């Protein structure tokens, strides 16, 4: 297998197949030194990693006796420093597609052992030499149903940009990834014509909404608190479905949603690589993937996981074929080589 560009068509085709097939800490960082019964995982913390712990890590430890030592702070610079210094501490990472590109290009990962890992039921577009998709994730328009009752709610990114028709304090992810795409869609660019991104046009579009954004958040758990308090009334967000399941008064729209995925990867020269491969194989099974949706409502990548997912939750997930049609697949292959320079422009724009 080799790394390849994943197109929206690939994703749509495989997600549609998935729908059909599915229905017929963090403690302190400990140094791993090739221990036979442990591995070190680095994740993003918060409710996501708590869900991973309950659905994946604890059951795996119980079944296999392999202890998973957890830390947080997924960062390419830290990963690069570990590999280059030959002082590797992280074995296993759940890495976003936009970071996967750079990690592969810079030689920071080891090829996955597909003799150990059974990926035959994983969405084919998400199975590559160095990474295998573990969840699909939507960044979608999320709003308070208290602020916007039925019939008066924002549906599109054009609605988000229209502060006169849809008044209320906005929240915004303080990073260019996802947001430049939304800015272009709000400016009339069709979602299937986004890449390569017209960065100057995106920033001009953002100029129109900047003063209406009251909170620029950077940590993914933050919007839940901000929406609940009323400090903001709408925002792009990835965690809203879980909060809706808990009874929070939130609404969502998949219209123009950015669909992406995270993948299991193993650090080059990881001291516990064999255990990491065993874990990936275990975690890709239908039941563990479905169990994760009980804690964090991200879409499974195993096409046989659907029957194990709560029927009420299935149509809300990013793996649902109808939701895939409404959104677009975020291009990690575009963001990978462009992220650093666009981040610089983003920081300059935010300070202006």
C-alpha positions in Angstrom: 0.0 0.0 0.0 1.1 3.6 -0.5 0.1 7.1 0.7 -2.4 8.5 -1.8 -4.6 11.5 -2.2 -8.1 10.9 -0.8 -10.7 12.6 -2.9 -14.2 13.5 -1.9 -15.4 11.0 -4.5 -13.4 8.2 -2.8 -14.8 9.2 0.5 -18.3 9.4 -0.7 -18.1 6.1 -2.5 -16.7 4.3 0.5 -19.0 6.0 3.0 -22.0 5.0 0.9 -20.7 1.5 0.9 -20.3 1.7 4.6 -23.9 2.7 5.1 -25.1 -0.2 3.0 -22.8 -2.7 4.5 -23.5 -1.5 8.0 -27.2 -1.7 7.8 -27.6 -5.6 5.6 -4.5 11.4 31.3 -3.5 11.7 31.2 -1.1 10.9 33.9 2.5 12.0 33.9 4.6 11.1 30.9 6.4 7.9 31.4 9.3 6.8 29.3 8.6 3.6 27.4 11.7 1.4 27.1 10.5 -1.6 25.0 8.4 -3.0 27.8 6.7 -6.1 26.7 3.3 -5.2 28.3 2.9 -1.5 27.7 2.7 1.2 25.0 2.6 5.0 25.1 -0.2 6.9 23.5 -0.4 10.6 22.8 -3.8 12.2 22.1 -5.8 15.4 22.3 -7.1 15.1 25.8 -10.6 16.3 26.9 -13.8 14.3 26.4 -12.4 12.7 23.3 -9.5 11.0 25.1 -11.8 10.2 28.0 -14.0 8.4 25.5 -11.1 6.6 24.0 -10.0 5.5 27.4 -13.5 4.0 28.3 -14.3 2.5 24.9 -10.8 1.4 23.8 -7.9 1.6 26.2 -9.4 0.1 29.3 -11.1 -2.9 27.5 -7.9 -3.5 25.5 -5.8 -3.6 28.7 -8.3 -5.9 30.4 -8.3 -8.3 27.4 -4.6 -8.4 26.6 -2.8 -7.3 29.7 -0.9 -4.6 27.7 -0.9 -1.4 29.7 -1.5 1.9 27.8 0.3 4.9 29.3 -1.4 8.1 28.1 -0.2 11.6 27.6 -1.6 14.6 25.6 -0.2 17.1 23.2 -0.1 15.8 19.6 2.6 18.0 18.0 4.6 17.4 14.8 7.6 19.4 16.1 7.8 17.2 19.2 7.4 14.0 17.1 10.1 15.2 14.8 12.5 15.9 17.7 11.9 12.4 19.2 12.6 10.7 15.9 15.6 12.8 15.0 17.2 12.5 18.5 16.4 8.7 18.5 14.8 9.3 21.8 11.3 8.1 20.9 8.7 8.2 23.7 5.4 8.0 21.8 4.4 4.6 20.3 0.9 5.3 19.2 -0.8 8.5 17.9 -4.3 9.3 16.8 -3.3 11.9 14.1 -5.5 14.2 12.0 -5.2 13.9 8.3 -3.7 17.4 7.9 -0.8 16.4 10.2 -0.5 12.9 8.7 0.8 14.4 5.4 3.7 16.1 7.1 4.5 13.1 9.4 4.7 10.8 6.4 6.7 13.3 4.2 9.2 13.8 7.0 9.7 10.1 7.6 8.4 10.2 11.2 6.2 7.1 11.0 6.8 3.4 10.4 4.8 1.4 7.9 1.8 -0.4 9.5 2.0 -4.1 9.8 -1.1 -5.3 7.9 -0.2 -8.9 8.7 -1.2 -8.0 12.3 -3.7 -5.3 11.4 -6.9 -6.5 9.7 -8.2 -3.5 7.7 -10.4 -5.3 5.2 -13.6 -3.7 6.5 -12.2 -0.2 6.9 -13.3 2.4 4.4 -10.7 1.8 1.6 -9.9 5.4 1.1 -8.6 5.6 4.7 -6.2 2.7 4.5 -2.7 3.7 3.6 0.8 2.4 4.1 1.5 4.5 7.2 -2.0 5.3 8.5 -5.4 3.7 8.9 -8.5 5.8 9.7 -10.0 5.3 13.2 -12.8 7.9 13.1 -14.4 10.3 10.7 -15.0 13.8 12.2 -17.3 16.7 11.1 -16.5 20.3 11.7 -20.0 21.7 11.3 -22.2 24.7 12.1 -23.5 24.4 15.6 -26.0 26.8 17.2 -28.1 27.3 20.4 -31.7 26.3 19.8 -32.6 28.8 22.6 -31.2 31.6 20.5 -32.5 30.3 17.2 -35.7 28.3 17.5 -37.0 26.0 14.7 -37.5 27.8 11.5 -35.2 30.7 12.4 -31.9 28.8 12.8 -28.8 29.2 10.6 -28.2 26.4 8.1 -25.4 27.5 5.9 -22.1 29.4 6.3 -23.7 32.3 4.5 -26.1 32.4 7.4 -23.3 32.4 9.8 -21.7 35.3 7.9 -25.1 37.2 8.0 -25.1 38.9 11.4 -28.1 41.0 10.5 -30.5 38.2 9.7 -29.0 35.9 12.4 -27.9 38.2 15.2 -25.9 36.9 18.1 -22.3 36.6 19.3 -20.3 34.1 17.2 -17.5 31.8 18.3 -14.8 30.8 15.8 -12.0 28.2 15.9 -8.7 30.2 16.1 -6.9 28.5 13.3 -7.1 28.7 9.5 -7.8 25.0 9.0 -11.5 24.5 8.3 -12.2 28.2 8.6 -10.7 29.3 5.3 -12.9 26.7 3.6 -16.0 28.0 5.4 -15.1 31.6 4.5 -14.9 30.7 0.8 -18.2 28.8 0.9 -19.8 31.9 2.5 -18.3 33.9 -0.3 -20.0 31.7 -2.9 -17.3 29.1 -3.8 -18.9 25.7 -4.5 -17.7 23.1 -2.0 -16.4 20.9 -4.8 -14.2 23.8 -6.1 -12.5 24.7 -2.9 -9.0 23.3 -3.6 -6.5 24.7 -4.1 -7.7 27.3 -1.6 -7.9 30.9 -2.7 -6.3 32.2 0.5 -6.5 36.0 -0.2 -10.2 35.6 -1.1 -10.8 33.7 2.1 -9.3 36.4 4.3 -11.4 39.1 2.5 -14.4 37.0 3.4 -13.3 36.7 7.0 -12.9 40.5 7.2 -16.7 40.7 6.8 -17.4 38.6 9.9 -14.4 39.4 12.1 -16.1 42.0 14.3 -19.1 39.7 15.0 -16.8 37.0 16.4 -16.7 37.5 20.2 -14.7 34.4 21.2 -11.8 32.9 19.3 -11.5 29.5 20.9 -8.5 27.1 20.5 -9.4 24.0 22.6 -12.1 21.8 21.3 -14.0 21.3 24.6 -14.4 25.1 24.9 -17.5 25.7 22.7 -19.7 23.4 24.9 -19.1 25.8 27.9 -19.5 28.9 25.7 -22.8 27.8 24.1 -24.2 26.7 27.4 -23.5 30.0 29.1 -24.8 32.0 26.2 -21.5 33.7 25.7 -21.8 32.6 22.0 -24.9 31.5 20.1 -23.2 29.7 17.1 -19.8 28.4 16.1 -18.1 25.8 13.9 -17.5 22.7 16.1 -16.7 19.0 16.1 -18.2 17.8 19.4 -21.8 19.1 19.1 -23.5 15.7 18.4 -22.3 14.3 21.8 -23.8 17.3 23.6 -27.1 16.9 21.7 -27.2 13.3 22.8 -26.8 14.5 26.4 -29.8 16.7 26.0 -28.1 20.1 25.5 -30.2 22.6 23.5 -28.1 22.6 20.4 -28.8 22.3 16.7 -26.4 21.4 13.8 -26.2 21.6 10.1 -24.2 19.4 7.8 -24.6 21.9 4.9 -21.0 22.7 3.9 -19.6 20.8 6.8 -15.9 19.9 6.7 -15.4 16.1 6.9 -12.1 14.8 7.9 -10.6 11.8 9.7 -8.1 10.8 12.2 -5.8 7.8 11.8 -3.9 5.4 14.0 -0.1 5.8 13.3 3.0 4.4 14.9 6.1 6.5 15.5 9.2 5.5 13.6 11.5 3.4 15.9 8.8 3.2 18.5 10.0 1.0 21.4 6.6 -0.7 21.7 5.7 -0.9 18.0 4.5 -4.5 18.2 2.1 -3.7 21.0 0.9 -0.6 19.1 0.1 -2.8 16.0 -1.8 -5.2 18.2 -3.8 -2.3 19.7 -4.7 -0.9 16.3 -5.9 -4.3 15.1 -8.1 -4.6 18.2 -9.5 -1.0 18.0 -10.5 -1.3 14.4 -13.0 -4.0 15.2 -16.7 -3.1 14.8 -17.7 -3.3 18.5 -14.9 -1.1 19.9 -15.5 1.5 17.1 -19.2 1.5 17.9 -18.6 1.7 21.7 -16.6 4.9 21.1 -19.7 6.6 19.7 -21.3 6.3 23.1 -18.8 8.9 24.5 -17.7 10.9 21.4 -20.0 11.0 18.4 -17.5 10.6 15.7 -18.2 8.3 12.7 -16.8 4.7 12.7 -14.5 3.7 9.8 -15.3 0.0 9.9 -18.3 -0.7 7.6 -19.5 -3.4 9.9 -19.8 -1.1 13.0 -23.1 0.4 12.0 -25.4 -2.3 13.5 -23.7 -1.8 16.9 -24.4 2.0 16.9 -27.5 3.4 18.6 -30.1 3.7 15.7 -31.0 7.2 16.9 -27.4 8.3 16.6 -26.5 6.8 13.2 -28.1 9.6 11.0 -26.3 12.3 13.0 -22.8 10.9 12.4 -20.3 12.0 9.8 -20.1 8.5 8.5 -23.8 8.7 7.3 -23.8 8.8 3.5 -26.4 11.6 3.4 -24.2 13.8 5.6 -21.2 13.0 3.4 -23.1 14.3 0.4 -23.9 17.6 2.2 -20.3 18.2 3.3 -16.8 18.2 1.7 -13.7 16.3 2.5 -11.0 18.4 4.1 -7.8 18.0 2.0 -4.9 17.0 4.2 -2.9 16.9 1.0 -3.4 20.6 0.5 -3.0 21.6 4.1 0.1 19.5 4.7 2.5 21.5 2.6 0.6 24.8 3.2 -0.2 24.8 6.9 2.9 26.7 8.2 2.7 29.6 5.8 -1.0 30.0 6.1 -0.7 29.9 9.9 1.7 32.9 9.6 -0.9 34.8 7.6 -3.6 33.8 10.0 -1.7 35.1 13.0 -1.0 38.4 11.2 -4.6 38.8 10.3 -5.8 38.1 13.8 -3.5 40.7 15.2 -4.4 43.3 12.6 
